[in-house]
Amino acid sequence: MSERLIWIDWLKVLGMYLIVVGHMFPPGNEFVYVFSVPLFFISSGFLTKREDSLRTFGQKNYARLVEPALLWLIPIMLIYSVLDIIRTDSLSYDIFVRRCLSAVWGEQTALGGM
């Protein structure tokens, strides 16, 4: 086993604390989000070991991450879209598409009002 890189651990700790600070004081702290989440993910990803080929690695992660997300995202977005159609009394596929795109981009309005 290789030696632990302490400075990577401290980068992850810094990223976690900045994410918490960003969530505690959301208005006006958009600058925290610009580097806190990427800092955490990059420092965590630096430690991953990929022993498979890139194709096998991608297939495993697709089956493990993307398929379950779609399994839950599509029915939830359909339910919210139907509720929007009932509330606004207008039938439009655009409601579903906009809601799904906002969920994919991580907008907070995806599961709330549009």
C-alpha distance (Angstrom), angle and dihedral (degrees) to the residues before:
residue distance angle dihedral
M1 . . .
S2 3.79 . .
E3 3.79 124.2 .
R4 3.80 117.1 -88.6
L5 3.81 116.0 -107.0
I6 3.80 104.6 -134.2
W7 3.80 94.5 -170.2
I8 3.82 89.8 60.7
D9 3.81 89.3 53.1
W10 3.80 90.0 52.0
L11 3.81 91.0 49.8
K12 3.81 89.1 53.2
V13 3.83 90.7 48.4
L14 3.81 90.6 50.0
G15 3.81 90.5 48.8
M16 3.82 91.9 49.9
Y17 3.80 93.3 49.2
L18 3.79 92.0 48.3
I19 3.81 90.7 50.4
V20 3.81 90.0 52.1
V21 3.82 91.0 48.1
G22 3.80 89.9 50.1
H23 3.79 90.8 53.0
M24 3.79 93.9 45.4
F25 3.81 94.5 53.6
P26 3.82 105.2 25.3
P27 3.82 103.3 162.8
G28 3.79 109.4 80.4
N29 3.80 96.1 3.7
E30 3.79 97.6 97.3
F31 3.80 89.5 121.1
V32 3.82 89.2 67.5
Y33 3.80 91.5 59.8
V34 3.79 92.3 53.5
F35 3.80 92.8 71.2
S36 3.83 109.8 7.7
V37 3.80 99.5 73.8
P38 3.84 94.9 38.9
L39 3.82 89.1 47.4
F40 3.79 91.3 53.2
F41 3.80 95.5 44.8
I42 3.80 95.7 44.2
S43 3.80 92.7 48.1
S44 3.81 90.6 47.5
G45 3.79 92.5 45.8
F46 3.79 90.3 50.6
L47 3.80 88.1 69.0
T48 3.81 98.0 49.5
K49 3.77 118.1 110.3
R50 3.75 119.3 -145.7
E51 3.76 112.1 -162.2
D52 3.82 96.7 164.0
S53 3.75 128.8 72.8
L54 3.79 115.9 -86.3
R55 3.81 90.6 -106.3
T56 3.84 93.9 52.2
F57 3.81 90.5 44.3
G58 3.82 90.5 53.1
Q59 3.81 93.8 46.4
K60 3.82 92.5 50.3
N61 3.79 92.7 48.6
Y62 3.80 92.7 45.5
A63 3.79 90.9 54.1
R64 3.78 92.2 43.2
L65 3.83 100.5 42.8
V66 3.81 114.5 14.6
E67 3.80 100.8 42.5
P68 3.85 95.4 52.2
A69 3.80 90.3 45.4
L70 3.80 91.3 53.4
L71 3.80 90.7 44.2
W72 3.80 88.9 62.6
L73 3.81 101.6 27.9
I74 3.79 98.9 57.8
P75 3.85 98.2 51.5
I76 3.81 92.2 43.5
M77 3.80 91.9 49.0
L78 3.82 90.4 48.1
I79 3.81 91.3 52.2
Y80 3.81 92.6 48.9
S81 3.80 91.1 45.2
V82 3.81 91.9 52.0
L83 3.81 88.9 49.8
D84 3.83 89.2 50.8
I85 3.80 90.8 50.0
I86 3.81 90.8 50.4
R87 3.80 92.0 46.3
T88 3.82 96.7 47.0
D89 3.81 96.2 33.0
S90 3.80 92.1 -135.5
L91 3.78 126.8 117.1
S92 3.78 112.1 -141.7
Y93 3.80 133.7 145.4
D94 3.80 85.8 -149.9
I95 3.82 89.4 77.3
F96 3.83 91.6 61.2
V97 3.81 94.0 43.1
R98 3.82 93.7 49.1
R99 3.80 91.9 47.3
C100 3.83 92.7 49.3
L101 3.80 92.4 47.2
S102 3.79 91.5 49.9
A103 3.82 89.5 50.8
V104 3.81 91.7 49.7
W105 3.81 91.5 49.4
G106 3.80 90.4 47.8
E107 3.77 98.8 -115.2
Q108 3.78 114.3 164.7
T109 3.80 92.4 -133.8
A110 3.81 92.7 67.0
L111 3.78 93.3 93.5
G112 3.78 96.7 29.9
G113 3.76 136.3 51.1
M114 3.78 120.3 -38.5
